[in-house]
Amino acid sequence: MYYISVSDLHFSYPNYTQALQGVDLNIDLGEFIAIMGENGAGKTTLVKHFNGLLKPQTGNVIVDGVDTRKVTVAQLSKNVGYVFQNPLYQLFSETVEKELELGLRSMNFTDHEKKRRINEVLIELGIERFRERHPLMLSEGERKSVAIASVLVMDPKVLIVDEPTLALDLLEKKRLSSVLTRLHGEGRSIILVTHDVDFAFDHSERIVTMSRGKILADGPKEEVINDKTLFDAAGLVEPQLYQLLKQYELSGVHTSDFSVESVYHDIINHVKKKVKAE
């Protein structure tokens, strides 16, 4: 049984916008997935069904064997954490520390455990110095980090991050990358909803592309990006690494790993061999 199972899911908003049209999707624990597509493709609408923020109008969404119609958002959010694209939608407390405490109130932890979790997450995301600051007094990137921390502190099995790199500077991106890598290494599912193709291809293993409420492609990132017709149909531009790799492939560099480190080493090794041969 899949941890998240979506079958024939349809959803329309009150203005009659048909956001999802018969979506089928299965997600296992431990997967690292990026859901991508142009604005209005249905990406955010889809993932909001995973933690009950939206309920199916037609079709079904099953999470951990439970129909999402039969449980509350609070119940689902203990296992499926969702970070909004705009952090202002989920920051309500007067200090960063109290924001993190908010999510733990409904969980049966000791005060010691709550403090431990809060301290670890604040340090890992590099926002410990903002502990007593009001979230709304922080920069947009810092607020995004607080929003992510407020979900991570609950230790969910599935983490959904909508536009994870939006407004983050380079250091904040690196910290987020480290956190996501750790969580994935612990067997959790990571679901990114993003336009950042370079970040998605550097981290995810599976890509789902969407357009007009339908899934166009779903598979290993290497397969999806090589289907240029479907990639273009989703309104996506090839990652810079992939463009660079295609240029060097003409000279003998071949790799199936799209990470920065892998491509860098492949190109360096190719240049060394070429220089040695000359």
TAFEN-V824211 format. One line per field, one symbol per residue. ss: DSSP state (@ for helix, = for strand, . for the rest). phi: phi as a letter, one per 30 degrees, with the letter a starting at -180 (. if undefined). burial: I if it has 24 or more other ideal C-beta (glycine too) atoms within 12 Angstrom, else O. A space follows every 50 residues. Layout:
BEGIN
ss = ???
phi = ???
burial = ???
END
This chain:
BEGIN
ss = ...=========.....==========....=====......@@@@@@.. .......======..==@@@..@@@@@..====...@@@......@@@@@ @@@@......@@@@@@@@@@@@@@...@@@....@@@..@@@@@@@@@@@ @@.....=====.......@@@@@@@@@@@@@@@@...=====...@@@@ @@@..======..=======@@@@@@.@@@@@@......@@@@@@@@@@. .........@@@@@@@@@@@@@@@@@@.
phi = .ddbbcbhdbabdedidddbbidbabbcdjdcbccbldeidjddeddddd cidbcddbjbbcbhicdddcbddeddddcbdbcddcdddbcbcdbddddd dedcddcdcdddddddddddddddcibddcecddedccdddddddddddd cdddhddbccbdhdcdidddddddddedddddddddjdccbccacddddd ddcdcbcccbahibdcbaleedddddcdddddddicceeddddddddddd cjcbacccdedddedddddddddddddd
burial = OOIIIIOOIIIOOOOOOOIIIOIOIIIOIOIIIIIIIOOOIIIIIIIIII IIIIIIOOIIIIIIOIOIOOOOIOOIIIIIIIIIIOIOOIIOIOIIIIII IIIIOOOOOOOOOIOOIIOOIIOIIIIOOIIOIOIOOIOIIIIIIIIIII IIIIIIIIIIIIIIIIIIOOOIIOIIIOIIOOIIOOOIIIIIIIIIIIII IIIIIIIIIIIIIIIIIIOOIIOIIOOOOIIOOIOIOIIOIIOIIOOOOO OOIOIOOIIIOOIOOIIOOIOOOOOOOO
END
